[in-house]
Amino acid sequence: MLNTVDDLPRADLQNIDTRATSAKDVFLVFADLKNQKQTDGVKGTISKDEKHIFCTCGSRVNVLEISTGKIVHSVEHDDQEDITSFALSCDDELLVTASRALLLKQWDWRQAQCTRSWRAIHTVPVASMTFDSTSTLLATGGCDGTIKIWDVVKQYCTHNLKGSSGVVHLVQFHPDISRLQLFSSSLDCGIRLWDLRSSQCVCVLQSHYSTVTSLCFSPDGGTMVSSGRDKICTVWDLGTQKAKRTVPVYEAVEGVVLLPENQDFSQIGVKSKDLHFITAGSKGVLRVWEASTARCVYTQTLASTLTPVSGEEGEEKDDDPRSLTHLLHLPTSSRLAAVTAEHNIMLYQLPGLTTQQQFVGYSDEVLDVKFLGKGDSHIVVATNSCQLKVFELLTNSCQILYGHTDTVLSLDVFKKGSLFASCAK
């Protein structure tokens, strides 16, 4: 029986280039994800030490220091080709990027140096990638419907998994590496379970009828929760490979996170020891669900005078700036990070889901700026958006204000900088 990574079957790695190359000097700009579609598979990630956020900006990956809000590192492909996907190893040591030129590059991201590059073997760009929990195996899902698995330590391709239909937009290893299992999803909306010992698809978990957006696993590895844009989450028993519960959540869900066990989350409606999970999606709020009853026990309240994102019951706007596109769990600090459609990053503190930090990732056109506060400590900014952004100049921390429903055009400050007015379309 195969028990370790070393036991995996080996294939030749084509055209590997192990020469180290220096990344170009780059102008550091915060993560502009505006030109990336959700289906591109390019999403932000957070380091395991929870000090940095990694996100794409065209042909670059920028590294944001959470404590200061400043970009401290940036890596860029020499060929200026857009990065289609990237992954950070679980030990925070390796960053691997994939570009439209079908190259994979491994980086020493702290020094902004490329340490190795090789051809992805995929015939079209890589749409998704992920590391396993040992930081040894890297899985890449291609737009050609194939999945490659790479041993990044010994530098060879271990698997070429075929059978997916269309773009493989999601790949994820089972957290228990001894199982040697990989999960993937593609155009047919099924969740494929691959056995890496035999290189075979063991089964296809069928429940969703639209794009599967995220997977999360229980601590014992026996239960998995999947989310989709078909407005449902499914709780799976991985032992029987059957769906235990389908939870209708009434919004297109982009991210799901399991709440940790044996902690007090009574502030957000958790009254039992049953499995609970948090969803983020098109309604722009975080919601807590009890898996056994499919009941929503808590809905986040937004500090806004606006009605919910779905202006009419059952109707949602695709371009609403408050809709959430990604959700990450920071277990060490007991926080959640949510990314909005306008690429703002919101950090919430558990157990109360209180707003801790907000970072603005995209501003488009800046239409008006005014100093605000005692000693001009803040600026209020109107951009090509219905949102107002108030920045604290010392820390780059931002408060996002809602109230308008169309582009804010002009600002004025009065009462010695303690009040301001805004007008919009």
N, C-alpha and C positions, 0 to 999 in steps of 0.2 A: 504494500500500500504506500502511496505517496503522501508524505507528511510535511515536507518542507518545500520551499521555493526551489531549492537545488534539484528536486526530483522532477521538475516540470520538463516536458519535452522541449527539445532545442531545435531552432531553425536558424539559418544563416541570416545575418543582418547585412542588407545590401547597401553598398556605397556609403559606408560610415566614414565620417570625417572627424577625427579626434583632435584636430588642431585647435588650440584655444584662439579665439579672436576677441578683440576688444570692441565693446559696444560704442557706437558713435556718441559724441557729445550731443546732448539733447536739451532742448528748452523745456523745463519742467512745467507742465500744465496739468491741472487736476483732471480726473478721469472723465473724458468726454465719450460717453457711450451712445450718444444720440443716433449715430449712424448704424448701430448694431441692432438687429432685430432679435426678439426673444428666441426665435427658432435657431439663431446662429450658435447657441450654446455658450456664448461668452458672458460669464457672470463674474461678479466679484467673489473674493474669498478672503478669509481672515486667518492669520498665522495662528499656530497652536498656542503660542505664548500670549496671544490676544493683544499684541502691541501694534500690529500693522494690518492695513487693508490693502489688498491687491486688486487692481481693476484695469481694464484695457482702455486705451486711447489711440485708436487707429493702429499704427504699426508699433506702438509702445505698450508696455505694462508699467503703470505707475504704482509706487508703494507709498501709501499714506500712513504717517505716524498718528495713531489715534489720540494720544495725549495732547499733541500740539496742533493737529489738523494740517500739518505741513507735509508736502511730498519730500521724502528723504532719499528715495532711490527711483531710478527709471531705467528700463532696459528696452532696446529697440532693435528690430531686425535690420541688418545692413541693406537688404534689398528694398526697404521701404514698403514691403507688402503688408497689408493689414493682417493682424493676428486674429485668427478665427477661433482659437481656443487656447486655454492654458491651464496648468495645474501646479499646485504647490504640494510638495511632499509633506507627510504628517509630522516629520521631524523638523520642518521649516528650513531644511538645508538646500533642497533642490527646487528650482523653478524650471518648468518645461513649457515652451510655447510652440504653437503650430501656426504657420502662415499660409496665405493663399498660394505661395510658391511650392507648397507640398514639402516644406522642410520642417523638421523638429529641431529645436535648439534647447540645450540644457545650460542653465545660467548659475553662476555665483552672483545672486541678485544683490548682495550687499556691496560687491565691488563693481556691479554692472558689467560683468565680463562673461562672454560666452565660452564655456569650457568644452562643449562638444556639439556637433551638429550632424544630422543624418537624414536621409530621405525617409519620408513617412510610409512609402510603399503604396499608400492609398492612391487611387487614380484621380480623385478629386479631393478638395480640402477636408481637413479634420473638423468635425462639428462639436465633439465633446471629448473630454479626457479626464482621468482621475487616477490617483495613486492608491495603492493598498495600504493597510495599516502599518506595514513594515517599511514603507518607503522604498521598496525594492522593485515592485511591479508597477508598470504604467499601462493603463488601457486607453486606447484611442478609438473613438467611434467616427467613422467616415461618412461623408455624403454618398459614398458608393455602396452603402449597405453592409460593409464589412467592419470587423473589430480586430485590431491588432493588440497583442499584449507584449510588452517589452520588459526585459530584465535590464534596468538602467545601471546596475552595478557591473554585471558581466558583459553588458552591451550586445545583446542579441534579442531577436524576436522569438518569443516562446510559442505564440499561438496566432493563427489566422482564422478567425471565427466567421463563417459565412451562413447566411440564411435570413438575415433581417431584411425587411422590405423598406427601401428608401433610406432617407437620412437617419443615422443613429444619433439622436439628439441627447441621449442620456445613457451613461455608463456608470456603474457603481459596484465596488467590491462589497461582499458581505464582510462586516467588521471582524468576524472571527476568521482569521486567515487560515486556520487549520481546515476549514471547510472547503477552501479553494473554489469559491463560487463567485460568479460575476452576474450582475443583473444589467439588462439593457432594455431600451425601448426605442421604437422607430415609427415609421409612418402608419403601420397597422394598429397602433395604440395598445398592442399587447406588451406584457413585461416578460422578456425572455430570461430564463435562469440557465446559465451555462456552468457545466461541470468542467473545471480546468484540468482535471486528471485525464478525462477522456476527450476533451475538446468538443464535447457534444452539448447541444441544447437539450436540457432535461425536460423542460416543460415551458409552455407559454401561459402566463397568468392573464386570463381574459376577464375584464370588468369594465375598463374605460372605453369610451367610444370617441374620445378626442385626445389631444396630446397629453401624455403623462409628463408631469413637470418636475416631480421630486419624489424621493424615497427616503424613509427614515426607519431605523431598527430599534427594537426594544433592547435593554441591556443584556438580556439572556440570548439575544439573537434569534429567538423563536417566532417573533411577531414582526411584521413589516407593515407600515402605513404608506400608501401611495396617494398622490394628489394629481388632479387633472384639470384641464380647461373645460371638461364636460360638467363641471360644478358638483363633482362628488369626490370623496375620499374613500378609499377601501382599506379595511384592516385585514391582513392576510395571516393565516397560520402557515408558517414555512415548513412545519413538520408534515402536514397533510397536503400542502400546496393548494389550499382552498381558501376562498374568501370567507372570513368570519362575519364581517359586517360591512355593509355599504352605507356610508353617511352622506346624505344630501346636504350640501353646504350652501347652495343657491348663489354661488358666484364662481367665476373662473379662478381656480386656485393655482398660484405659482410656487408656493412653498409651504412645507409642513414640517413641524418640529415636535418631537415628543417631549412632554414635561418630565423632568427627572422624578424618580420614585423617592419615597420617604422624605419629602420636603413639604412644608406647609404652604399651600397655594390657595388658602381659603379666601384671600383678598380678591382672587379672580375666579371665584365660584366653584373651586374644587372641594367637594365635600366628602368624597369617597376615595378609596385606594385603587379604584379601577384605573385603567389606562386612559390618559387624557393627552390631547395633542392641540397645537396651536396652528391655525391656518392664516395665510396672507394671500390676498388676491385682488380682484378688480374692484371691490368695494372700498379698499383703502384703509381698512381697519384690521387689527389682529383679533381673532376670535378663538375661544377655548371650547373644545368639544369633549364630551365624555363618550369614549368609544363603545362601551357596552350598551348604551341607550340611544346613541346617535343624537344626543341632545346638546345644543349650544348652551353652555353654562355661564359664559361671559363674553361681552362684546365691548371692545375698547371705545371710549368716548373721545372724539376729536375736539380740540379747542377751536371751535369754528362756529360762525353764525350760519353756515351753509347747511342745506339738507344733505343727506347721505349721497355718496357717489352715484348710486343708481337713482336718478331723479324721479323715475316712476317705477312702481313695483315691477320687478322682472326685467327692467330695461337698464342696460349699462352702457356707458360711453367708452369706446375703445381707447380714446385718447385722453381720458381724464388724468390730470397730473398727479392725483393722489393715489391712483391704483398702485398696488405693490407688485413688484416683479421678482422679488427674491427674498428669502428669509434664512438667516443663519443663527445658529445657537453658539454662544460663548460660555461653555460650561464652567470654566474656572472662576470667572467673575459673575456668573449667573445673570447674563444679559442676552438680549436678542438684538440682531441687526437686521433692519428691513430696508430694502431699496425701493424707491418710488419710480414711477414711469418717467419722471423728469430727472432721474438719476441722483436724487437726494438720498443720503444714507442716514437713517435714524437709528439711534441706539437706545434701547429700552431696558430698564432695570427690573428684573424679577425680584420678589414675587408680585409686585404691584403693577408692572408694565408702565412705570413712570418714565417720561422722556428724560434721558440723561444727556445726550449729545446729538447734534444734527450737523451734517456736512452737505454742502451744496456741490453737486458734481457737474452741473451744466447750467449755464446762464443764457445762452443765445445772445440776443442783442440787449445791451444795457441802455435803457431809455432815460433813466434819471437816478441821481445819487444825491443824498443829503447827509451831512454829519448830524449826529444825534447824541444826546446824553451829556452828562457832566464832563467837561473837558474834552468834548468831541470823542468820547470813548467808543462810540458805535457809528456805523453808517447804515442807513436804510436804502435799499436798492430796488428799483423797479426794472424788471427785465421783460422780455417778450413772453409774458406769462400772467396768469391771474393771481399768482402768489406774490407776496412781498417778502423780502429777505432782510433781516436785521442782523448784521455781523458785529461781534465784539472784536475790535481790532487787535487786541492783545493776544487772543487765543484762536482766532479764526472760527470760533464757535458761532453757530447761526441759529436764529429762531425764524421759522417759516410761518408767515401769517396768512390766513385765509379769510375771505370776506367778499372779494370781487369774483365775478364769474367770467370775465374776459380780460384782455390785456390791460395792465396798469400803465398809464401814460405819463403821469406827473405826480410829484410829491412836494410838500412844503412842511417845514418844521417851525413850530412857534412855542411859546411859553418856555423860553430858555432851553429848548431842546428836549423837553419832557413829553411833548405831544407832537403828533404829526398827522397830516391829512393826505389822502390819496384820491386820485380820480382815474377812472378807467373807461374803456369802451362800453 
